[in-house]
Amino acid sequence: MIPIEVVGVRVEMPSNQPIVLLKESNGSRFLPIWVGAVEATAIAFSQQGVQPPRPLTHDLMKDLLIQLHASLTAVHLTELRDGVFYAELHLRTKESELIVSARPSDAIALALRMQSGIFATEALMDEVGIEITDQDTSQANDEVERFREFLDQINPEDFVG
């Protein structure tokens, strides 16, 4: 497994589709995963330390794990099948270790909240990992900044249901 870190959330132009951009911790490959707007916001909120007045879904998941004395030991991004990314939550309780299938966006949002490691399989990185030059990284950072500006206009209460 390859340790990866969340670089940030960006918006792909011209489709305005949010992407979470991940990078090998000890390498130069990046892994872009298209996500929904709500999940992109949840990931960005976690990275920025935004605390909504009521728990969002991923905050609720974190609270449940804590109350159940379970820990999220790792998130594994495992494969791309038919254009869909797959992930696993690796959980531990006193009694057992569990692996639960999850959408990568949910798994990443939860991992950030639980401060758990995120890993990708070598096969996944070989299949879809992309080398990004310094110039490309600068453009990605510009897009992340534009998305952050968009998030500044969103009020956490907008997500309270």
N, C-alpha and C positions, 0 to 999 in steps of 0.2 A: 504494500500500500504506500502511496505517495502522499505525504502531508501537504495540504494546500491551505491557503489563507484567502479570506474574502478581501478583495481589493475594493470593491464597492458596487454600487448599483448605477447603471447607466441606461440611457434611453437610445435605442437604435433608431436612426433616421433612415428613411422618411416614414417608417411605419409607426413610430412612437411606441414601440414595444419595449418594455423594461427588460433588462438583462442583468443578471448578477455575474460579475466578473471575478473569477477565482484564478489564483496563480500558484504554481508549485512553490513551496517554501524554499526549496534548495535548487531551483532550476529556473528556466526562462520561458516555460510554456504556460499559456493561459487557457482557461476553460470558461467559455461564455455559455451561460444557461439562460434561456428565455423563461421568464416568470410572469405571473400575473401582477397587476398593479397593486393589489392588496398585499401580496407577499413581498413585492419589492419595497413597499412602504414599511412593512414589518421588519425587514432586514435593515433598511436604512435607519429606522427608529432605534433599533438595537445598537447599531454602530455609533449612532450619535448620542446615545444615552437618554433618549426621549422617553419619559414615563407618562403614558396616557392616564387620565383620571380613573378609568376602569380597565381591567386587564383585557388585552387583546387575546386572540386564540392561542398564540404561542406563549404568552405570559401565563395563561390558564394551564397549558400543558406543563410548563415549568413548575407551577405551584402544585399541580397534581403529583408530579414526580417527587417533589420534595416531601409532600405530605405522606406519600406512600413509601418513603425512605428508599427511593430508587435513584440511581444515578445514570446519566447519559454518558457512557464511557467514550463513545465515538460516533461519528457519522461517516458512513462509507458511501461515496458516489460510485455505483457499481457498473452501470452499462448504459448504452444508448441503443434502444430497440425500436425500430419503426418510427424513428424521429422523436422518441420519448425517452427522457432521462429517468433512471431509477436510482433509488437510494435506500439505505438501511439505517435504522437507529439501533445502536448497540447499547442495551440497557443492562444494569446489574442491580439485583436486590440481594438481601441476605441469603435468600434461598436459591436463587438461580441467575443465570444470564440469559437474556432474551435478544432476539433479532427481530425487528419489526420493519416491514416495508413502509416506505414513506415517499412522498414527492420530495425531490431535492430542495425545492424552495422552502417547504415546511421544515425539513431536516436542518437546513442551514440556519433558518430563523431561530429554531430551538437551540441549536449548537451555540450560536452566539450568546443567547440568554443564559445557557448553562455553562458557558466557557469550556466547551468540549472540543476536542480535536476534530477536524474535518479531513478526510482522506479520500483519494481517488485511486481506483485500480490502475495498474500500469497499462492494461489493455484499453481502458477508457481514454487515458491521456494519449496513448499512441494513436488511437482512432480519431479523436476530435480535439486534442490539445493543439494550440496554435502558438507559434513563435511570434512575439510582438516586439517590434523594434522600439527604441527610445522615442522616436517621433510618433509612432502609433500610440504608445503609452501616454504621451502628452495630449493627444487628441482624445483618448479615453478619459483622461482626467478632466478635460474641458466638458465632456458630456456628463460626467459624474457631477461636476459643479452645477451644470444646468438642471440636473435632476434634483439636486439639493435645494436649488432656488425654488423649484416647483414644490418640494416638500415643505419649504418654509411658509408656503401659502396654505398648507393643509393644517387644519386644527385637529388635534387628537380626538376631540369630542365628535368629529365627523364619523368616527369608527365605532362609537358607542351605540349598541343596539338594544 
